[in-house]
């Protein structure tokens, strides 16, 4: 998560057998129990993820970051920034009472 420091204060929460990565209370990435990193996609960043050959990570709109790209801090920061923006564009869900 040190790579994300220039983007702001990220927080990891254990979930789904792995971790959800949050910025400003919104999940923008996940790390599976096997260590696969996936970033949130929407209409704004989906084409870039697909063009980079990132496969969809399950049923939710998250796309796997290739292992070789995890060491490219600048690329990862750009992609993470688009995922943070995607998360911020999603309406918040109301908590059940």
N, C-alpha and C positions, 0 to 999 in steps of 0.2 A: 504494500500500500504506500510505501515511501515514494513510488513513482507518481502517485496522485497528489502529493502534497501541494504542488503549485496550483491545483484546481480548488483547494479548500479542505475543510476538515471532513474526511470520510469516516464512517463508522461501520464496523462489521458486526453482524448479528448472526448467531447460529440459527440455521433454519434449513429445511429440506435435506437434512443429512450433510449439509455443507454450510456455506455462509452467504448471506445477502449483504451487499455493500451499498450503503446509503449515503446520500449527500443531502443535507437540509431535510432529513426525514423521508426522503424518497429513494426507493431502491432503483439503482441504475446498473447494477452488475451482480453477478452471482459466481460463486466458486463452488463447484460440485465436491462431493466427498472424495472424488478421485483427482482433484486439483485442476479440473478444467475451468478456465475463466471464460465467462460469457457476458456480453454487454447488451443492454436494452436497445431495441430497435423500434422505430416507427416510420412513418412515411418520409420523414426528413432525412434519415440516415441509412435506411434500409439498402438503397442502391449502392452506397459506398461499401457497406459490409459485404454485399453479394459480389461486387466487383473485386473485392479483396479475396474472394474465395472462402469467406467465413461461413461454415455450415450452421444451420439452425440448431439450437441446443434445446431440444424437447418441444413441448407444446406451447410454451409461453414465448413471447416475442424477444428472445435473447439469442445472440449469435456468438459462436465460439471464436475466441482469439487463438490463432495458430500459435503453437509453442515457440516457433522461431520469431514471432512478432512480439512475444512477451518481453524480450530483451531490448526492444527498440522503444525507449522511454518517450521520445517525441511522438511517435506514431500512436502509442498507447494513450498518451495524454490527449491527443486530438480525438481519437475514437471515444475515449471516456467522456470528454467534454460534450460530444454529440449525444451520448447516452444520458448524461445528466440533463441535458436540454430536453431529450425525449421524455424522461421521467417527469420533468417539471411541466410538460405540456399535458400530461394525463390528468384528468379530473381526480380529485381525492375521493376516496370511498368513505361513506359515512359509517361510523362504528355502529354495530348492532347493539341494541339495548337489551 
